[in-house]
């Protein structure tokens, strides 16, 4: 779980470097949404297949466990009523994309491992 948390944080840092937001950019919200999705996509692309190979039928629950630290980190942001709606939306988007992509990608990798003719 700790490795997944560190890897997701690293992916967010990498995506932030790749997609800077210039001052006064009208597309700031689009860039922020893209950052969360791209970080989740990169981590799922790198981790789903090894998880499916390593854990076999238990890969999907393991992927779910890996997402728990990120969920715990973002939960206070979702429950804080004093934050702007945009910030709450961005936190929810990052959580949703990370969980869906990692767990879904691991599920797909696990099924591809069982039946290679699916691809």
C-alpha positions in Angstrom: 0.0 0.0 0.0 2.8 2.4 0.9 4.5 1.7 -2.5 1.3 2.5 -4.3 0.9 5.8 -2.4 4.5 6.8 -3.1 4.1 5.8 -6.8 0.9 7.9 -7.1 2.6 10.9 -5.5 5.5 10.5 -7.8 3.3 10.3 -10.9 1.5 13.5 -9.7 4.8 15.2 -9.4 5.9 14.0 -12.8 2.6 15.2 -14.4 2.9 18.5 -12.7 6.3 19.0 -14.2 5.1 17.9 -17.7 1.9 20.1 -17.5 2.7 23.4 -15.9 -0.1 26.0 -15.5 0.9 29.4 -16.8 -0.3 32.4 -14.8 -3.8 33.5 -15.8 -4.4 30.5 -18.1 -8.1 30.2 -19.0 -7.7 26.4 -19.2 -6.5 26.0 -15.6 -9.3 23.7 -14.6 -8.9 21.5 -17.7 -5.2 21.2 -17.0 -5.8 20.3 -13.3 -8.4 17.7 -14.4 -6.0 16.3 -16.9 -3.2 16.0 -14.3 -5.2 13.8 -12.0 -6.4 11.6 -14.8 -2.9 11.3 -16.4 -1.2 10.4 -13.1 -3.8 7.7 -12.5 -3.4 6.4 -16.0 0.3 6.3 -15.9 0.3 4.4 -12.6 -2.4 2.0 -13.7 -0.4 1.3 -16.9 2.7 0.6 -15.0 1.2 -1.4 -12.1 -1.8 -3.3 -13.4 -0.1 -6.0 -15.4 2.5 -6.8 -12.7 -0.2 -6.9 -10.1 -2.3 -9.3 -12.2 0.7 -11.5 -12.9 2.0 -11.5 -9.3 -1.2 -11.9 -7.3 -3.3 -13.8 -9.8 -6.9 -14.2 -8.6 -6.3 -11.9 -5.6 -5.0 -9.0 -7.8 -8.2 -7.0 -7.8 -8.5 -6.9 -4.0 -4.8 -6.0 -3.7 -5.3 -3.2 -6.2 -8.2 -2.0 -4.1 -5.9 -2.1 -1.0 -3.3 -0.1 -2.9 -5.9 2.7 -3.5 -6.8 3.0 0.2 -4.0 5.5 1.2 -4.9 7.8 -1.6 -8.6 7.6 -0.7 -7.7 8.3 3.0 -5.6 11.3 1.9 -8.3 12.8 -0.2 -11.3 12.2 2.1 -10.8 15.2 4.4 -10.7 17.4 1.2 -14.1 16.0 0.2 -15.7 16.5 3.6 -14.4 20.1 4.1 -17.4 22.3 3.5 -15.2 25.4 3.5 -13.3 24.5 0.4 -14.4 25.8 -3.0 -16.5 23.5 -5.1 -13.8 23.3 -7.7 -11.2 22.0 -5.3 -13.7 19.4 -4.0 -14.5 18.3 -7.6 -10.7 17.9 -8.4 -10.2 15.8 -5.3 -13.1 13.6 -6.1 -12.0 13.3 -9.8 -8.5 12.2 -8.7 -9.9 9.6 -6.3 -12.4 8.2 -8.8 -9.9 8.0 -11.7 -7.2 6.4 -9.6 -9.5 3.8 -8.1 -11.3 3.0 -11.4 -8.2 2.8 -13.5 -6.0 0.8 -11.1 -8.7 -1.6 -10.1 -10.1 -1.9 -13.6 -6.7 -2.2 -15.2 -5.7 -4.9 -12.7 -9.0 -6.8 -13.4 -8.3 -6.6 -17.1 -4.7 -7.8 -16.6 -5.9 -10.7 -14.5 -8.4 -11.8 -17.1 -5.8 -11.5 -19.9 -3.5 -13.7 -17.8 -6.2 -16.3 -17.6 -7.3 -16.2 -21.2 -4.8 -14.5 -23.6 -7.3 -14.9 -26.5 -9.4 -12.0 -25.0 -6.9 -9.4 -26.3 
